[in-house]
Amino acid sequence: MTTRRWQRWIPAAVIPVVVVGGALALPLRAGAEVPLPERSPQEVLALLAESDVDTFSGTVEQTSDLGLPSLPSLSGEEMGLGAGLEVLTADHEVRVYADGPDRFRLQVLDERGERQLVLNGAEAWTYDFRENEAMRVTLPDGAKERIESRLNELKSEQTMTPSAIAERALAAIDPSTEVTTRDNVRVAGRSAYELVLSPRYEDTLVGSVAIAVDAETGMPLRASITARGETAPAASVAFTRLSLDAPEESLFTFSPPAGAAVTEKTLSERTPSGDSAGVEARSGEHHVTHEEPTVVGSGWSAVAALPAGSVPAEVSSNPLLLEATTPVAGGRALSTALFSVLLTDAGGAFAGAVPVEQLQAAAAAR
Amino acid sequence: MPARPITGALLASELALQFRRRRTWAMLLALAAVPVLVAVAVRVSSGPPSGRGPVFLDRVASNGLFVAIAGLSLSIPLFLPLTVGVVSGDSIAGEASQGTLRYLLIAPAGRVRVLLVKYAASVAFCLAAVFVSALAGVLIGALLFPIGPVTLISGTEISPPAALGRLALVAAYVSVSLLGFAAIGLFISTLTDVPVGAMAAAVVLSITAQVLDSLPQLEWLHPWLFTHHWLGFIDLLREPVSWDSFGDNALVQACYVVVFGALAYGRFLTRDVLS
């Protein structure tokens, strides 16, 4: 009797083991070898330079693990500084649709909403579902034509072949950077070469930058930055799905839904690009002040510096910023796996892919 | 081979028993009350500021069709698991405690068939619960608010019939979301003769899973939790529809159904039915 009871448990025990085993084994398949014709780093770079894919639809995943505290107050609703920090601390899934150089749609898929950027010729829309706010940005009259003629001019001037561009680029970065390739990878179901840029000196926090280059089209499929001494990337942007077919026409026309608050904005010639409601609010310094930063040093250990007094007091006393930064000698510092920011007591700001001590040294040298 | 008719008859009698119970009706009524409460609350107040509260709650006042979705998203964390936990937790343990399990097994049905029929009845309840909740939402929304083109979260407007289609998709998603949990409830139900214990254990498990899902330190565990994709139906309201979470959710639920179905099978086939 006991044997029979024991035997009857067999299917009940086997099935869970198979399911759990399968679930654990599935990700291991990703490590399988990807056969591709051999190419040197320079050839891969040329492939990248040759790439002219501007029609595709895909899903991009952005992840960051910078070692920043994930701040509870960052719910994604904050604008400005909060949105900037949100981009750095949270992971995002973005759908991208592109049809030619001037038609583009970007959807940031939030857990409980969505943010849009629709670009169609001289007109651009941003829309945030949760706030129900839309903004229409128009390029000034004639700007489009001027951009196009300038692009054509550049194209006609540019007589260099992709391989020449690759050669020059390699020569330019060679003193500071070693360019190699590593094992081929599969990204978004496509075979790709992986180009690795590693700094030659150890004075930076960056360990390596890897770019996966699609073997067929030369399109960059994944970019990831790994901090020095780490194996898992601290930040990466990668396609999880990619189709080179033209996206549906209707995706590029946007009309604000009824009840949305709509603001209009016409870009003047001065502003380089539209503020896309936090979608691209990335560089902290530019938000704080419009003063141009000066760059100290060169290569990977370059430090961007803003002179004393350029950071307004209301920014440096922002509770969010106080929560994210720690006090150090000479000011407050934000230290992540990949970069550091130092806000000096005098209202200056220093940032770079270097340890905080180097920023302090740069601040002291002023 | 008389197997088919017997299964059919067994299922029919089980469903009839299920939907004739006053408890089932009371739970369905309670689920229908959620969207009604939401609609009435929004109607008498000015509504929450935009961007706060459950998904779509701030849009309810402008379009009645959002009531159904707001109601569903409010029911998902607690009310739906509560009612499904009661039904699936009771399925075997209830019969055992009433002493009717013996008679059920005397019929030439076999234990596997009884188990399958019990699970099918739980699944039928899941479908009914989601359907009733969605239907109540649509009706009360149409009654209290204007019905018009619906703004998807990508900012695209779709016509009311298309919106009803999306709502049906959402209802299907939510129903699928509950399948794994119903299988867990069934397994717990085979462990005990005390139905209340099984119900409570199932409901506590669903809440525990949701708590674990909210802890960022356990991020590696999240994709494996049966509650992880519960609110992912929002991907069906994008333009174009993002099917990823539907697929992920269905896969996770299927794994839970298979694993806990197998465990329930092992337990139910080896257990001594004394009452």
Interface residues (C-beta under 8 A of the other chain):
Chain A: R5 R8 W9 P11 A12 A13 V14 I15 P16 V19 V20 A23 T59 S70 E77 R95 Q107 L109 E111 R112 G113 E114 Q116 Y127 F129 R130 E131 N132 A134 E248 L251 F254 S255 P256 P257 A258 G259 A260
Chain B: S50 G51 V55 D58 R59 S62 G148 P149 T151 I153 S154 G155 T156 E157 P216 W224 L231 I234 D235 R238 P240 S242 D244 C255 V258 V259 G261 A262 L263 Y265 G266 R267 L269 T270
